[in-house]
Amino acid sequence: MPLAEELLGSAAVAGLADCLDRAGRPRDGQAVRECGERLDGLALRERSDLLRDVLTAHLPEGYTATQTVVRTALADPGFTGWMIWPVTEAVVTRALEDDDPDAFEAALHLLADLTPRLTAEFAIRRMLRADLERSLRVVRRWTDHPDEHVRRLASEGTRPRLPWAVRVPALLDSPEVTRPLLDALYRDPSEYVRRSVANHVNDISHAVPDLAVEVAAGWSAAPDEHTPRVVRHALRTAVKKGHPGALALMGFEPATEVAVSGPQLGEDRVTMGDEITFAFDVANEGAAPAKLVIDYVIHYQKANGSTAPKVFKLTTRTLEAGERVSISRRHSFRRITTRVFHPGAHALELQVNGEVRGRAEFTLLAPA
C-alpha cells in the first residue's frame, strides 16, 4: 500500500491550497500550505485530521458559508484525490456545530457530491453517529442514484466494521438497519458497488452470522447472473468459521462419509522466519459425489499464553464416489506487519465443510 506521504503529502496539500486560491480563498490556501510543513511523521488519518482542523479554523464560520466555498471548489477539475478526505471531514464538523436544522441534511447531500472525487465514506461516519435514523433516510435515496460512487457510499459508508473508520455503535448493535440498502444494491450493475455490498454483509457475519446468512439467502432466492459471486464473497468469513447455514447455502453439506487422514507435519519445531509443511489425505467413502471446502486452522500462541485460531483457505473441490486425494501445503512464519508471533505451543487443524477433522501440535521457536 502507498505510504501516507504519497497519498496525503506535499502534492495533495499544494493542490488543495491551489484549489482554495482559485475558489477565492487565498488566505485559507496559505494556511493549508503552511500546514503541509507539519505533516512529517504523521499517519494518514492524523494528516487528514490536521488538515481538517486547519480548514475549520480558517474557512468562514457557519455551515452555509463553508458549503459555498466547497461547492465553488467542486467546479474545479483539480479538486480531486486525497485532498478530498479532510475537506469532507471539515464539512461534517461545520454541519454538526451549526444550529441550523437544515445543515445536517445539506451536509449529507454535499458528501454525496464530493464522494466521486475520492470518497466520503470516512466522514459520513460522524453523521451516522450523530443521528443514524436521520442519516439513513437520506442514504436510502442514494441506492438509485445515477452515479455508482454515490450508490457505493450508501453501502460502504454504513459498513459496521469499515476499515480506517470510526465505529458507529448503533450499526454494531443493530446491523439489520442497513438491510434495505443491501437488498436494493446487491444486483447493482456496478461491480464496484456489488463488492462493497458483499463486504458489508461479511462485516455483519463477524458478529451476527445468522443475519448475514438470512440476507444472502434472500438474494439467492431472487438472483441475477452476479448474485452467486456476491454471495460467495459476502459469506466468506461465515464459511471459514464453519457456519452451517452459510455452508448449506453454498452447497456444502456435512461431510459424514468423508475420511481424513492427517495432518502429518514435516517438522514439529519451526523457527520464526521459516515455514512449516503439512500433508493429509481425503477420501470420499460414500456412494455420491462430495462437494468439499477444505481449510486449515493455525492456533497461534498469544502473549498471555493462550491460543487464538486463524482460518486459512486451502481448496474447494468435489470428490467422486470412492475418490481419494493427497494434499500438501506450506505455512509461513515470516514476519508480517499484521501479526505478532509469540514462541511456544501452536497447533494446526484441518477443517472440512466447517468440521475439524484432524489436529497436530508443534512448537514455534524464537529466532536465534
C-alpha positions as CSV (number, residue, x, y, z in Angstrom):
1,M,0.0,0.0,0.0
2,P,1.3,3.5,-0.7
3,L,2.8,5.5,2.2
4,A,0.9,8.3,3.9
5,E,3.2,10.9,2.4
6,E,2.4,9.5,-1.1
7,L,-1.4,9.8,-0.5
8,L,-1.8,12.9,1.6
9,G,1.6,14.5,1.2
10,S,3.1,17.7,-0.3
11,A,1.5,17.3,-3.7
12,A,-2.0,16.9,-2.3
13,V,-1.6,19.7,0.1
14,A,-0.3,22.1,-2.6
15,G,-3.2,21.0,-4.8
16,L,-5.7,21.7,-2.1
17,A,-4.2,25.1,-1.5
18,D,-4.3,26.0,-5.2
19,C,-8.0,25.0,-5.3
20,L,-8.8,27.3,-2.4
21,D,-6.9,30.1,-4.2
22,R,-9.0,29.6,-7.3
23,A,-12.1,29.4,-5.2
24,G,-11.4,32.9,-3.9
25,R,-10.0,31.9,-0.6
26,P,-6.2,32.7,-0.8
27,R,-5.8,33.1,2.9
28,D,-7.2,29.7,3.5
29,G,-4.9,28.3,0.8
30,Q,-1.9,29.8,2.5
31,A,-2.9,28.3,5.9
32,V,-3.1,24.9,4.2
33,R,0.3,25.4,2.6
34,E,1.8,26.2,6.0
35,C,0.1,23.1,7.5
36,G,2.0,21.0,5.0
37,E,5.2,21.6,6.9
38,R,3.7,19.8,10.0
39,L,2.8,16.6,8.3
40,D,6.1,14.8,8.6
41,G,5.9,11.7,10.8
42,L,2.1,11.6,10.9
43,A,0.0,8.6,9.8
44,L,-2.6,9.0,7.1
45,R,-5.6,9.7,9.4
46,E,-3.5,12.1,11.5
47,R,-2.7,14.0,8.4
48,S,-6.4,14.2,7.4
49,D,-7.4,15.3,10.9
50,L,-4.7,18.0,11.0
51,L,-5.8,19.4,7.6
52,R,-9.4,19.2,8.7
53,D,-8.6,21.3,11.8
54,V,-6.8,23.9,9.7
55,L,-9.7,24.1,7.3
56,T,-12.3,24.5,10.0
57,A,-10.1,27.2,11.7
58,H,-9.9,29.3,8.5
59,L,-12.9,28.7,6.4
60,P,-15.8,31.1,7.0
61,E,-17.9,30.3,10.1
62,G,-21.2,28.5,9.7
63,Y,-22.2,25.6,7.5
64,T,-23.8,27.6,4.7
65,A,-20.7,29.7,4.1
66,T,-18.4,26.7,4.2
67,Q,-20.6,24.9,1.8
68,T,-20.4,27.8,-0.6
69,V,-16.6,27.6,-0.7
70,V,-16.6,23.8,-1.2
71,R,-19.2,23.9,-3.9
72,T,-17.2,26.6,-5.7
73,A,-14.1,24.3,-5.5
74,L,-16.2,21.4,-6.9
75,A,-16.3,23.3,-10.2
76,D,-12.5,22.9,-10.4
77,P,-11.5,19.6,-12.0
78,G,-8.2,19.7,-10.0
79,F,-10.3,19.4,-6.8
80,T,-9.9,15.7,-6.5
81,G,-7.9,12.9,-4.9
82,W,-6.8,12.5,-1.4
83,M,-7.2,16.2,-0.6
84,I,-10.9,15.5,-0.5
85,W,-10.7,13.4,2.7
86,P,-10.0,16.4,5.1
87,V,-12.5,18.5,3.1
88,T,-15.3,16.0,3.8
89,E,-14.3,15.9,7.5
90,A,-14.4,19.7,7.6
91,V,-17.9,19.7,6.0
92,V,-19.2,17.3,8.7
93,T,-17.6,19.3,11.5
94,R,-19.3,22.5,10.3
95,A,-22.6,20.8,9.9
96,L,-22.6,19.2,13.4
97,E,-21.6,22.5,15.0
98,D,-24.3,24.5,13.2
99,D,-27.6,25.3,14.9
100,D,-29.5,25.4,11.6
101,P,-31.5,22.1,11.5
102,D,-31.2,22.1,7.7
103,A,-27.4,21.9,7.8
104,F,-27.4,18.2,8.7
105,E,-29.2,17.0,5.5
106,A,-27.4,19.6,3.4
107,A,-24.1,18.2,4.5
108,L,-25.2,14.7,3.5
109,H,-26.0,15.9,0.1
110,L,-22.6,17.7,-0.2
111,L,-20.9,14.5,0.9
112,A,-22.7,12.7,-1.9
113,D,-21.4,15.3,-4.4
114,L,-17.9,15.0,-3.0
115,T,-17.6,11.2,-2.9
116,P,-16.9,10.8,-6.7
117,R,-13.8,12.9,-6.2
118,L,-12.3,10.3,-3.8
119,T,-14.8,9.0,-1.1
120,A,-16.8,10.4,1.7
121,E,-17.1,7.0,3.5
122,F,-15.0,8.1,6.4
123,A,-16.6,11.5,7.1
124,I,-20.1,10.2,6.9
125,R,-19.5,8.0,9.9
126,R,-19.8,11.0,12.3
127,M,-23.1,11.9,10.7
128,L,-24.3,8.3,11.3
129,R,-23.1,8.5,14.9
130,A,-24.8,11.8,15.5
131,D,-28.2,10.7,14.1
132,L,-28.4,7.3,12.5
133,E,-32.1,7.4,11.6
134,R,-32.0,10.8,10.0
135,S,-28.9,9.9,8.1
136,L,-30.3,6.7,6.8
137,R,-33.4,8.5,5.5
138,V,-31.1,10.3,3.1
139,V,-28.8,7.4,2.4
140,R,-31.6,5.2,1.3
141,R,-32.4,7.6,-1.5
142,W,-28.8,7.1,-2.8
143,T,-29.4,3.5,-3.7
144,D,-30.9,4.5,-7.1
145,H,-28.5,7.4,-7.7
146,P,-27.2,7.6,-11.3
147,D,-23.5,7.8,-10.0
148,E,-22.1,4.4,-8.9
149,H,-19.8,6.2,-6.4
150,V,-22.9,7.6,-4.5
151,R,-24.6,4.2,-4.6
152,R,-21.4,2.6,-3.2
153,L,-21.3,5.3,-0.5
154,A,-24.7,4.1,0.7
155,S,-23.2,0.6,1.3
156,E,-19.6,1.4,2.2
157,G,-20.2,4.3,4.5
158,T,-22.6,2.3,6.6
159,R,-20.5,-0.9,7.0
160,P,-20.3,-2.0,10.6
161,R,-16.6,-2.6,10.5
162,L,-15.3,-0.2,7.8
163,P,-11.5,-0.2,7.9
164,W,-9.8,3.1,8.9
165,A,-13.2,4.5,10.0
166,V,-14.6,5.5,13.4
167,R,-17.0,2.9,14.7
168,V,-20.8,3.6,14.8
169,P,-22.1,1.8,17.9
170,A,-25.7,1.7,16.6
171,L,-24.6,-0.1,13.4
172,L,-22.7,-2.7,15.5
173,D,-25.7,-3.1,17.9
174,S,-28.4,-3.2,15.2
175,P,-26.8,-4.2,11.8
176,E,-30.2,-5.1,10.5
177,V,-31.0,-1.4,9.9
178,T,-28.9,-1.3,6.8
179,R,-30.6,-4.3,5.2
180,P,-32.9,-2.2,3.0
181,L,-29.7,-0.7,1.5
182,L,-28.1,-4.0,0.8
183,D,-31.3,-5.5,-0.7
184,A,-31.5,-2.6,-3.0
185,L,-27.9,-2.8,-4.2
186,Y,-26.9,-6.5,-4.4
187,R,-27.9,-6.6,-8.1
188,D,-26.4,-3.2,-8.9
189,P,-24.9,-3.0,-12.4
190,S,-21.5,-1.9,-11.0
191,E,-19.1,-4.5,-9.6
192,Y,-17.7,-1.6,-7.5
193,V,-21.0,-1.3,-5.7
194,R,-21.7,-5.1,-5.5
195,R,-18.3,-5.7,-3.9
196,S,-19.0,-3.1,-1.3
197,V,-22.3,-4.8,-0.6
198,A,-20.6,-8.2,-0.2
199,N,-18.0,-6.7,2.2
200,H,-20.8,-5.1,4.2
201,V,-22.5,-8.4,4.7
202,N,-19.2,-10.0,5.5
203,D,-18.8,-7.4,8.3
204,I,-22.2,-8.4,9.6
205,S,-21.2,-12.0,9.6
206,H,-18.5,-11.4,12.2
207,A,-21.0,-10.6,14.9
208,V,-24.4,-11.8,13.6
209,P,-23.7,-14.7,11.2
210,D,-27.3,-15.8,11.2
211,L,-28.4,-12.4,9.9
212,A,-25.7,-12.5,7.2
213,V,-26.9,-15.9,6.0
214,E,-30.5,-14.7,6.1
215,V,-29.7,-11.7,3.9
216,A,-27.7,-13.9,1.4
217,A,-30.4,-16.5,1.3
218,G,-32.9,-13.8,0.3
219,W,-30.6,-12.7,-2.5
220,S,-30.2,-16.3,-3.7
221,A,-33.9,-16.6,-3.9
222,A,-34.1,-13.6,-6.4
223,P,-30.7,-13.7,-8.2
224,D,-29.2,-12.3,-11.3
225,E,-26.1,-13.5,-13.1
226,H,-23.8,-11.8,-10.5
227,T,-25.5,-13.0,-7.3
228,P,-23.7,-16.3,-6.7
229,R,-20.3,-14.4,-6.8
230,V,-21.7,-11.7,-4.4
231,V,-23.0,-14.4,-2.0
232,R,-19.7,-16.2,-2.0
233,H,-17.8,-13.1,-1.2
234,A,-20.4,-12.0,1.4
235,L,-20.3,-15.3,3.3
236,R,-16.5,-16.0,3.1
237,T,-15.9,-15.5,6.8
238,A,-19.0,-17.4,7.8
239,V,-17.9,-20.3,5.6
240,K,-14.4,-20.2,7.0
241,K,-15.9,-20.3,10.5
242,G,-18.0,-23.3,9.6
243,H,-21.4,-21.7,9.9
244,P,-23.9,-24.5,8.9
245,G,-26.3,-22.1,7.2
246,A,-23.6,-20.5,5.2
247,L,-22.1,-23.8,4.2
248,A,-25.5,-25.2,3.2
249,L,-26.3,-22.1,1.1
250,M,-23.0,-22.6,-0.7
251,G,-23.8,-26.2,-1.4
252,F,-21.5,-27.8,1.2
253,E,-23.4,-30.5,3.2
254,P,-21.9,-32.2,6.3
255,A,-19.1,-34.5,5.1
256,T,-20.3,-37.5,7.0
257,E,-18.9,-40.0,4.6
258,V,-15.6,-38.3,4.0
259,A,-12.5,-39.7,5.8
260,V,-9.5,-37.6,6.6
261,S,-6.0,-38.9,7.4
262,G,-3.6,-36.3,8.9
263,P,-2.4,-33.8,9.1
264,Q,1.2,-35.0,9.1
265,L,3.7,-32.2,9.9
266,G,7.1,-32.1,8.2
267,E,8.5,-30.9,11.5
268,D,7.3,-30.4,15.0
269,R,9.5,-27.4,15.7
270,V,9.7,-24.4,13.4
271,T,11.7,-21.1,13.9
272,M,10.1,-17.7,13.3
273,G,11.0,-16.7,9.7
274,D,10.8,-20.2,8.4
275,E,7.8,-22.3,7.3
276,I,6.1,-25.5,8.3
277,T,4.9,-28.2,5.9
278,F,1.9,-30.4,6.3
279,A,0.2,-33.1,4.3
280,F,-3.1,-35.1,4.6
281,D,-5.3,-37.4,2.6
282,V,-9.1,-37.0,2.0
283,A,-11.3,-39.9,0.8
284,N,-14.9,-39.9,-0.2
285,E,-16.2,-43.2,1.1
286,G,-19.8,-42.5,0.1
287,A,-21.7,-43.5,-3.0
288,A,-22.3,-40.0,-4.2
289,P,-20.0,-37.1,-5.1
290,A,-19.0,-34.9,-2.2
291,K,-18.5,-31.2,-2.6
292,L,-15.9,-30.1,-0.1
293,V,-14.4,-26.8,1.2
294,I,-11.2,-27.7,2.9
295,D,-9.4,-25.1,5.1
296,Y,-6.8,-25.3,7.8
297,V,-6.6,-23.5,11.1
298,I,-3.5,-22.3,12.9
299,H,-3.9,-21.9,16.7
300,Y,-1.4,-19.1,17.4
301,Q,0.2,-18.6,20.7
302,K,-0.7,-15.3,22.3
303,A,1.4,-13.1,24.7
304,N,-0.6,-14.3,27.7
305,G,0.0,-18.0,26.9
306,S,-3.5,-18.8,25.5
307,T,-4.0,-19.5,21.8
308,A,-6.2,-17.9,19.1
309,P,-7.4,-19.6,15.9
310,K,-7.0,-18.2,12.4
311,V,-8.6,-20.0,9.5
312,F,-6.8,-20.1,6.1
313,K,-8.4,-21.0,2.8
314,L,-6.9,-24.2,1.3
315,T,-9.1,-25.6,-1.5
316,T,-12.6,-26.3,-2.7
317,R,-13.2,-29.4,-4.8
318,T,-15.6,-32.2,-5.5
319,L,-14.6,-35.8,-4.8
320,E,-16.3,-38.5,-6.8
321,A,-17.6,-41.6,-5.0
322,G,-14.5,-43.6,-3.9
323,E,-12.0,-40.9,-4.9
324,R,-9.0,-40.2,-2.7
325,V,-6.6,-37.2,-2.9
326,S,-3.4,-36.3,-1.2
327,I,-2.8,-32.6,-0.4
328,S,0.3,-30.9,0.9
329,R,0.9,-27.3,1.8
330,R,3.4,-24.9,3.5
331,H,2.6,-22.2,6.0
332,S,5.0,-19.4,6.5
333,F,6.0,-17.7,9.8
334,R,7.9,-14.9,8.1
335,R,7.5,-11.6,9.9
336,I,4.5,-9.6,8.7
337,T,3.0,-6.2,9.9
338,T,-0.4,-7.6,10.6
339,R,0.6,-10.3,13.1
340,V,3.0,-10.6,16.0
341,F,4.4,-14.1,16.6
342,H,5.0,-15.4,20.1
343,P,7.1,-18.5,20.7
344,G,5.5,-21.5,22.3
345,A,3.0,-24.2,21.6
346,H,0.9,-23.9,18.4
347,A,-1.4,-26.3,16.6
348,L,-2.6,-26.9,13.1
349,E,-6.1,-28.3,12.4
350,L,-7.9,-29.4,9.2
351,Q,-11.4,-28.2,8.6
352,V,-13.7,-29.9,6.1
353,N,-17.1,-28.3,5.5
354,G,-16.8,-26.5,8.7
355,E,-15.9,-29.5,10.9
356,V,-12.5,-30.1,12.5
357,R,-11.1,-33.3,11.1
358,G,-7.5,-33.6,12.4
359,R,-5.1,-31.8,14.6
360,A,-1.3,-31.7,15.1
361,E,0.7,-29.7,17.5
362,F,4.1,-28.0,17.0
363,T,6.4,-25.5,18.7
364,L,7.3,-22.1,17.3
365,L,10.8,-21.1,18.3
366,A,12.2,-17.6,18.6
367,P,14.9,-16.8,16.1
368,A,18.5,-17.4,17.3
